[in-house]
Amino acid sequence: MQDIINNLPKQAKDKHNENKKFFQKLKKKPPKNLDYIMQDLHDEEFTKTNCLACANCCKTTGPLFTDKDIERIAKFFRLKPQQFIAQYLRLDEENDYVLQSVPCTFLGADNYCSIYDVRPKACREFPHTDRKKFQQISNLTLKNVAICPAAFNIVEAMKQHIK
């Protein structure tokens, strides 16, 4: 798995222009059944992908924390939301709450998440490949293929499936 993760940024870079053109076409004229296609490709890929063997998303990027995320996680730690923010988060350039540093504070050496049951919405939905109106998040997907082997494989399968 580590070899796959190490090679992923180069593979994603090599495919970037091809993927960008594909997504531009997709945005202009998405198939009527795109959401169903994406759900099937997502489900198929995650029968083969073990996130615990990878956890590259947790090691290299941090999620955005919504107000609801902050309230839920603060409650889990028995902290006031402001205490949780002060201890774990910072405001980024876009004024969103993000982790103070990566890898994620809550990621264990075994790749398990210590707050899995209350994790942020962004973590629960990553890599967003089963999201409705998928064509609207093409810029995010272009970034995620360099982080997540499953996202990379799903986009490659998509290009084969949608001509």
SELUM-63604 format. One line per field, with one value per residue: residue in three letters; x, y, z of N, C-alpha, C in turn. Coordinates in steps of 0.1 Angstrom, whole numbers, always signed. Layout:
% residues N
aa = [Ala; ...]
n.px = [X; ...]
n.py = [Y; ...]
n.pz = [Z; ...]
ca.px = [X; ...]
ca.py = [Y; ...]
ca.pz = [Z; ...]
c.px = [X; ...]
c.py = [Y; ...]
c.pz = [Z; ...]
***
This chain:
% residues 163
aa = [Met; Gln; Asp; Ile; Ile; Asn; Asn; Leu; Pro; Lys; Gln; Ala; Lys; Asp; Lys; His; Asn; Glu; Asn; Lys; Lys; Phe; Phe; Gln; Lys; Leu; Lys; Lys; Lys; Pro; Pro; Lys; Asn; Leu; Asp; Tyr; Ile; Met; Gln; Asp; Leu; His; Asp; Glu; Glu; Phe; Thr; Lys; Thr; Asn; Cys; Leu; Ala; Cys; Ala; Asn; Cys; Cys; Lys; Thr; Thr; Gly; Pro; Leu; Phe; Thr; Asp; Lys; Asp; Ile; Glu; Arg; Ile; Ala; Lys; Phe; Phe; Arg; Leu; Lys; Pro; Gln; Gln; Phe; Ile; Ala; Gln; Tyr; Leu; Arg; Leu; Asp; Glu; Glu; Asn; Asp; Tyr; Val; Leu; Gln; Ser; Val; Pro; Cys; Thr; Phe; Leu; Gly; Ala; Asp; Asn; Tyr; Cys; Ser; Ile; Tyr; Asp; Val; Arg; Pro; Lys; Ala; Cys; Arg; Glu; Phe; Pro; His; Thr; Asp; Arg; Lys; Lys; Phe; Gln; Gln; Ile; Ser; Asn; Leu; Thr; Leu; Lys; Asn; Val; Ala; Ile; Cys; Pro; Ala; Ala; Phe; Asn; Ile; Val; Glu; Ala; Met; Lys; Gln; His; Ile; Lys]
n.px = [+8; +20; +37; +19; +7; +29; +35; +12; +9; +25; +13; -13; -6; +4; -20; -35; -42; -57; -78; -89; -99; -118; -136; -144; -159; -178; -191; -204; -222; -236; -242; -276; -280; -258; -254; -262; -244; -220; -224; -224; -198; -183; -191; -183; -154; -149; -153; -129; -110; -92; -95; -81; -57; -44; -50; -41; -54; -59; -33; -22; -38; -63; -96; -124; -140; -173; -197; -215; -200; -180; -194; -204; -181; -167; -185; -182; -156; -162; -159; -162; -173; -156; -133; -125; -119; -98; -79; -75; -80; -76; -82; -84; -71; -95; -112; -123; -127; -100; -77; -50; -26; -12; -1; -35; -46; -62; -56; -46; -16; -21; -37; -64; -91; -95; -118; -138; -166; -178; -166; -157; -180; -168; -149; -164; -176; -156; -140; -158; -168; -193; -211; -241; -249; -223; -206; -203; -183; -158; -133; -125; -124; -103; -81; -84; -77; -50; -45; -60; -61; -84; -101; -86; -87; -115; -121; -106; -120; -144; -139; -136; -161; -179; -181]
n.py = [-12; +12; +18; +24; +47; +64; +67; +79; +109; +115; +100; +111; +137; +132; +124; +147; +168; +153; +144; +169; +179; +159; +163; +189; +184; +168; +185; +202; +185; +163; +128; +116; +97; +100; +102; +77; +61; +69; +62; +34; +29; +39; +23; -2; +2; +5; -20; -32; -16; -8; +14; +16; +5; +25; +54; +79; +103; +113; +116; +135; +157; +179; +180; +203; +219; +220; +241; +224; +200; +208; +213; +187; +171; +185; +180; +153; +151; +163; +191; +227; +242; +264; +257; +234; +243; +261; +243; +224; +235; +258; +289; +290; +305; +310; +315; +292; +266; +245; +217; +223; +212; +187; +153; +142; +149; +131; +106; +74; +53; +29; +36; +40; +60; +81; +95; +84; +78; +103; +119; +146; +158; +162; +142; +119; +118; +118; +101; +118; +108; +96; +114; +134; +150; +150; +161; +187; +190; +189; +202; +197; +169; +165; +173; +154; +129; +128; +123; +101; +68; +53; +73; +80; +56; +54; +76; +69; +46; +58; +73; +53; +42; +63; +77]
n.pz = [+0; +7; -14; -34; -24; -23; -50; -59; -61; -83; -103; -103; -111; -137; -149; -147; -167; -185; -169; -161; -185; -190; -168; -175; -198; -186; -168; -186; -200; -182; -178; -175; -156; -138; -110; -101; -115; -103; -77; -79; -89; -68; -47; -57; -58; -31; -21; -25; -14; +15; +39; +63; +58; +45; +51; +41; +37; +62; +71; +55; +49; +63; +76; +70; +97; +107; +124; +136; +137; +155; +178; +184; +186; +206; +227; +230; +240; +264; +266; +263; +233; +225; +240; +228; +202; +208; +216; +195; +169; +141; +124; +89; +57; +44; +64; +76; +100; +107; +114; +136; +128; +106; +105; +113; +145; +158; +147; +151; +156; +145; +124; +131; +139; +167; +172; +157; +157; +161; +142; +119; +94; +69; +69; +72; +47; +28; +1; -13; -36; -40; -40; -45; -76; -86; -106; -99; -81; -92; -91; -64; -66; -84; -68; -47; -60; -59; -33; -24; -31; -37; -48; -70; -85; -89; -105; -128; -135; -140; -163; -182; -182; -188; -217]
ca.px = [+0; +28; +42; +7; +5; +41; +34; -1; +10; +30; +2; -23; -1; +4; -34; -42; -48; -67; -89; -95; -107; -129; -145; -150; -170; -189; -199; -213; -233; -235; -253; -288; -279; -245; -254; -262; -231; -210; -227; -220; -183; -178; -194; -174; -141; -147; -152; -115; -102; -93; -90; -72; -44; -39; -52; -33; -62; -57; -19; -17; -48; -72; -109; -130; -149; -185; -201; -221; -189; -173; -203; -205; -168; -165; -194; -175; -145; -166; -153; -170; -168; -144; -121; -121; -113; -85; -70; -72; -83; -72; -89; -75; -72; -109; -120; -128; -119; -92; -68; -38; -15; -14; -13; -46; -43; -70; -52; -36; -5; -28; -46; -77; -95; -100; -131; -145; -181; -182; -157; -163; -188; -159; -142; -174; -180; -144; -135; -169; -171; -206; -219; -250; -244; -208; -199; -201; -171; -147; -120; -122; -120; -89; -72; -85; -71; -36; -44; -68; -60; -97; -106; -79; -93; -129; -120; -101; -132; -154; -135; -139; -176; -186; -173]
ca.py = [+0; +24; +21; +30; +61; +71; +69; +86; +123; +116; +94; +121; +148; +127; +123; +159; +174; +144; +145; +182; +179; +150; +169; +200; +179; +162; +196; +207; +175; +151; +118; +117; +88; +102; +99; +62; +55; +72; +53; +20; +29; +42; +10; -13; +5; +3; -34; -35; -6; -8; +27; +15; +2; +37; +66; +90; +115; +117; +119; +146; +168; +181; +184; +215; +216; +229; +244; +212; +191; +213; +211; +173; +166; +191; +173; +140; +154; +171; +204; +237; +244; +273; +250; +224; +251; +266; +232; +216; +240; +272; +295; +291; +317; +312; +316; +279; +259; +233; +213; +231; +206; +173; +144; +145; +147; +120; +94; +65; +47; +18; +42; +41; +74; +81; +101; +79; +79; +117; +126; +156; +155; +161; +129; +108; +118; +116; +111; +125; +102; +91; +126; +137; +161; +148; +170; +201; +191; +184; +207; +189; +155; +166; +173; +141; +118; +128; +119; +89; +58; +49; +83; +79; +44; +57; +85; +61; +38; +67; +77; +41; +40; +75; +81]
ca.pz = [+0; +8; -28; -41; -18; -27; -65; -63; -65; -97; -112; -104; -119; -151; -155; -144; -178; -191; -159; -161; -197; -188; -159; -182; -206; -177; -163; -197; -204; -174; -181; -167; -145; -132; -95; -100; -120; -93; -65; -83; -90; -54; -39; -62; -54; -16; -18; -27; -7; +29; +43; +74; +53; +39; +59; +36; +38; +76; +73; +46; +48; +74; +72; +75; +108; +107; +138; +142; +140; +167; +190; +186; +191; +220; +237; +231; +249; +276; +265; +256; +219; +225; +245; +217; +191; +212; +218; +183; +156; +138; +112; +77; +49; +40; +77; +80; +111; +103; +124; +138; +121; +101; +104; +122; +159; +162; +140; +159; +149; +138; +114; +136; +143; +180; +173; +145; +158; +160; +132; +111; +82; +58; +70; +69; +33; +20; -9; -19; -49; -41; -37; -56; -85; -85; -115; -93; -72; -100; -86; -52; -70; -90; -56; -40; -67; -55; -19; -21; -41; -42; -56; -83; -92; -93; -117; -139; -139; -146; -177; -190; -181; -194; -229]
c.px = [+9; +34; +31; +6; +17; +40; +21; +1; +15; +19; -9; -19; +0; -10; -42; -49; -59; -80; -96; -104; -119; -140; -152; -162; -182; -197; -209; -225; -232; -246; -264; -286; -265; -244; -254; -249; -220; -212; -222; -204; -177; -180; -184; -159; -139; -150; -138; -106; -103; -86; -80; -58; -37; -39; -44; -41; -59; -42; -15; -26; -56; -85; -113; -139; -161; -188; -207; -210; -182; -181; -203; -192; -164; -173; -187; -164; -149; -160; -164; -164; -156; -131; -116; -114; -99; -75; -66; -73; -76; -81; -79; -77; -87; -118; -128; -120; -113; -83; -56; -26; -20; -1; -23; -43; -50; -67; -42; -26; -10; -37; -61; -79; -101; -113; -140; -160; -186; -174; -165; -170; -178; -152; -152; -177; -168; -143; -145; -173; -185; -216; -229; -245; -228; -200; -196; -189; -159; -133; -115; -117; -106; -78; -72; -78; -56; -34; -50; -67; -74; -103; -99; -85; -107; -129; -116; -113; -143; -151; -137; -154; -184; -177; -178]
c.py = [+13; +28; +29; +45; +69; +76; +78; +100; +123; +110; +105; +133; +144; +127; +137; +165; +166; +145; +158; +183; +171; +157; +182; +196; +174; +173; +201; +198; +163; +141; +119; +108; +89; +98; +84; +56; +57; +64; +39; +20; +31; +29; -1; -10; +2; -11; -39; -27; -7; +5; +26; +11; +14; +49; +78; +103; +121; +121; +131; +158; +168; +185; +198; +211; +225; +232; +232; +201; +195; +210; +196; +167; +172; +183; +159; +141; +160; +184; +214; +239; +253; +266; +241; +232; +256; +255; +225; +223; +254; +276; +295; +304; +320; +314; +304; +273; +246; +229; +222; +225; +192; +166; +147; +141; +134; +107; +86; +59; +35; +23; +43; +55; +73; +87; +96; +81; +93; +125; +136; +151; +153; +147; +118; +107; +117; +103; +118; +119; +96; +103; +129; +149; +162; +158; +184; +202; +186; +189; +200; +175; +155; +167; +159; +129; +117; +124; +105; +79; +54; +60; +83; +68; +47; +66; +78; +52; +46; +70; +65; +40; +51; +80; +94]
c.pz = [+0; -6; -36; -37; -23; -42; -69; -67; -80; -107; -114; -113; -134; -157; -153; -156; -184; -182; -160; -174; -196; -179; -166; -191; -198; -172; -174; -200; -195; -178; -171; -154; -138; -118; -93; -104; -109; -81; -67; -83; -76; -46; -44; -57; -39; -12; -18; -19; +8; +34; +55; +70; +47; +48; +54; +37; +52; +79; +66; +46; +61; +69; +76; +87; +108; +122; +144; +146; +153; +179; +194; +192; +204; +230; +240; +241; +262; +277; +260; +242; +218; +230; +234; +206; +195; +213; +205; +170; +154; +126; +100; +69; +45; +52; +81; +92; +105; +115; +124; +130; +115; +103; +115; +136; +164; +156; +149; +150; +141; +127; +118; +141; +158; +182; +162; +146; +158; +151; +124; +98; +70; +58; +67; +54; +23; +13; -17; -33; -51; -38; -49; -63; -85; -94; -110; -84; -79; -95; -73; -56; -76; -79; -49; -47; -64; -41; -17; -33; -46; -51; -70; -91; -97; -105; -129; -144; -146; -161; -187; -192; -189; -205; -235]
***
